[in-house]
């Protein structure tokens, strides 16, 4: 029997909330690898009002964002991101433009 690898891409919410209850270790126990995009890292490391930033453990794997665009899996990122916004994804225009600028759009 072949065991499949459990590789998860983790966004900010589980990192923030699991850190608040001191259970980030659950990610390590449930997934073989937890991938965190750089933009997510930046979001959780920034202090939010009275809440201190999240301290990320060293076992999380940091990854570059928009790798699909850079690897030519998608020719243009903007239409896909715009469609995600229309479907309810929250992403500030400033962050959207910054991310697109990083991939030359």
C-alpha positions, 0 to 999 in steps of 0.5 A: 500500500502506498502512503501519500504525503500530506502537504498542506498550504496554510493561510493566516487564520489557522496559524493565528488561531492555533497560536492563540490556543498554543496548538500550532503543533497540531499542524506538524502532527497532522501534515507531513509538511506545512507550507506557508507563503511569504505573504502569510508569514508577513501577515501573521508576524505583524502585530494587530492592535493589542495582539502580539504577532504570532511566533512561527515555529522553525518546522514550517516551510516558507514558500514564494507566492504565485509560483504557478504564474512564475512556473508558467502554469498560468499565463496571467495571474490577474484574471484568476485573482479578480475572479477569486475576489468576485467569489468572495476572497478577501484581498486588499487592492494594495496587496493584490497590486503588490503581488501582481507587481512581483510577477510582472503584471 
